[in-house]
Amino acid sequence: MNKKVAIIGGGIVGASAAYYLSTLPGGDQINVTLYDDGVGQATSAAAGIISPWLSKRRNQQWYQLAKDGATTLMTLARRANLSTDVYHQTGTIVTRTNEKDLHDLYVLAQERREDAPDMGEIKQLDEQQVKQRMPFLTRSQPGIFISGGARVDGAALVEKLLAQAQQVNLIVKRERVKLDDHGKVITSMGPQRFDQVIIAAGPWINELLKPMGINVDVRPQKGQLLELSIPDFPNQENMPVMMPEGERDIIPFGQGKLIVGATHDDEGQFDLSITPEATQDLMTSAQAFVDSLSADNIIRSKVGTRAYTSDFAPFFGRLQSHPHLLVASGLGASGLTTGPLIGRLLAGTLIYGGTPDWSNYEKPLSTYLS
Ligand SMILES: Cc1cc2nc3c(=O)[nH]c(=O)nc-3n(C[C@H](O)[C@H](O)[C@H](O)COP(=O)(O)OP(=O)(O)OC[C@H]3O[C@@H](n4cnc5c(N)ncnc54)[C@H](O)[C@@H]3O)c2cc1C
């Protein structure tokens, strides 16, 4: 008889896990049901920048996870045949105004590439060269171009992954579920029996695990971004993403659409309202580089809730106290980069069993769950 598996959460982690459960050898012996209500989902609100290589974070486990995550997403995009609307390796430009900082960043990029060939070509660009690559800018800064950098549309990505898995072994249910004190899934139809459950519920993991007396070191953080129109540049789909120093990121998305984001609001918690202060903050950032932008250019605003741990690092794995439960959360501001790899690792351990050693990617689960 086929194994029955539930996934709670249909963001990047849940959707990637579902995709790999449908494609990894042995996955066809499993029936998967994914529950997701989509409220506050970070994945569909994300800016979508994939460029972890120049991060100054000292956490080496996080860097390994993010670096390998960017490679996993690259491979996934090829295998799942994702169009450039969904995932596009346009390159990214990290800018610095100070000449020495720029030089240091260039040296760091060269060092990092030795261990990360997927970074591709690295180039130091002056202001004019940045402008040549992004002609809609009225002001620019010198920067480091990394050709392997990419942008991804989180909402479109999870839709594609779920659609492909639905053709194999996945059923998607758009509803909010709970767990009881034994970790059994309670749906609108009552308690359901599953052999294993993946909890990929972002910052909502706390409320799910509470009935079992498990506390999770995860807090919610509100993030808002703006989608703007730049009608004079309808064909900017190949332009790189710009990550300016001290300002919000600028992401040309093709078809005359520009994304500016994102805010990081710890006070906002689970609030999903669009605030005029955040809108103004994002607009000011955009206007620092594109003079002509005004409120008339706003297409829409998006808000999502990120999950953060105390050390800003994600965690994932099987619960020792409840071995039928696998968890993942705390992906923070780089979850589109790390999420596909986390989803693949969880799917693999679910199919093949065992307790893999992921200490190159994360601290022990007990660091975050008590
Ligand atoms: C504004 C913003 C910009 C960002 N920009 C980037 C970026 O440029 N690059 C990058 O790499 N990352 C970025 N991120 C971070 C990234 O989006 C997140 O880290 C990642 O999407 C988290 O994925 P997840 O699957 O863990 O959670 P989520 O995407 O939040 O998915 C969790 C899902 O679980 C569902 N759920 C929760 N509880 C239940 C329940 N009880 N029953 C059913 N469903 C439930 C929720 O509704 C949600 O759909 C950004 C995030 C935000 C908010």
The ligand as a Gaussian input file, in Angstrom:
#p B3LYP/6-31G(d) Opt

LIG

0 1
 C        8.663000      41.147000       1.099000
 C        9.585000      39.959000       1.055000
 C       10.672000      39.959000       0.169000
 C       11.525000      38.838000       0.091000
 N       12.542000      38.817000      -0.838000
 C       13.330000      37.706000      -0.963000
 C       14.344000      37.657000      -1.957000
 O       14.533000      38.597000      -2.731000
 N       15.125000      36.526000      -2.048000
 C       14.941000      35.455000      -1.215000
 O       15.686000      34.468000      -1.351000
 N       13.973000      35.484000      -0.262000
 C       13.172000      36.576000      -0.116000
 N       12.199000      36.630000       0.860000
 C       12.136000      35.529000       1.839000
 C       11.333000      34.344000       1.324000
 O       10.200000      34.793000       0.648000
 C       10.906000      33.454000       2.504000
 O       11.989000      33.173000       3.356000
 C       10.346000      32.119000       1.989000
 O        9.421000      32.350000       0.973000
 C        9.730000      31.309000       3.120000
 O        9.162000      30.164000       2.567000
 P        8.324000      29.148000       3.448000
 O        7.844000      28.088000       2.522000
 O        9.144000      28.768000       4.635000
 O        7.099000      29.997000       4.047000
 P        5.883000      30.723000       3.314000
 O        6.227000      31.102000       1.939000
 O        5.416000      31.801000       4.221000
 O        4.796000      29.579000       3.220000
 C        4.147000      29.074000       4.357000
 C        2.719000      28.717000       3.939000
 O        2.114000      27.932000       4.957000
 C        0.761000      28.299000       5.033000
 N        0.256000      27.872000       6.353000
 C        0.705000      28.251000       7.578000
 N        0.027000      27.627000       8.546000
 C       -0.880000      26.832000       7.927000
 C       -1.883000      25.933000       8.392000
 N       -2.087000      25.738000       9.694000
 N       -2.645000      25.285000       7.485000
 C       -2.451000      25.483000       6.149000
 N       -1.518000      26.331000       5.654000
 C       -0.734000      26.991000       6.526000
 C        0.793000      29.804000       4.858000
 O       -0.484000      30.287000       4.497000
 C        1.818000      29.917000       3.725000
 O        1.188000      29.836000       2.474000
 C       11.314000      37.726000       0.958000
 C       10.224000      37.717000       1.830000
 C        9.370000      38.824000       1.889000
 C        8.187000      38.787000       2.824000

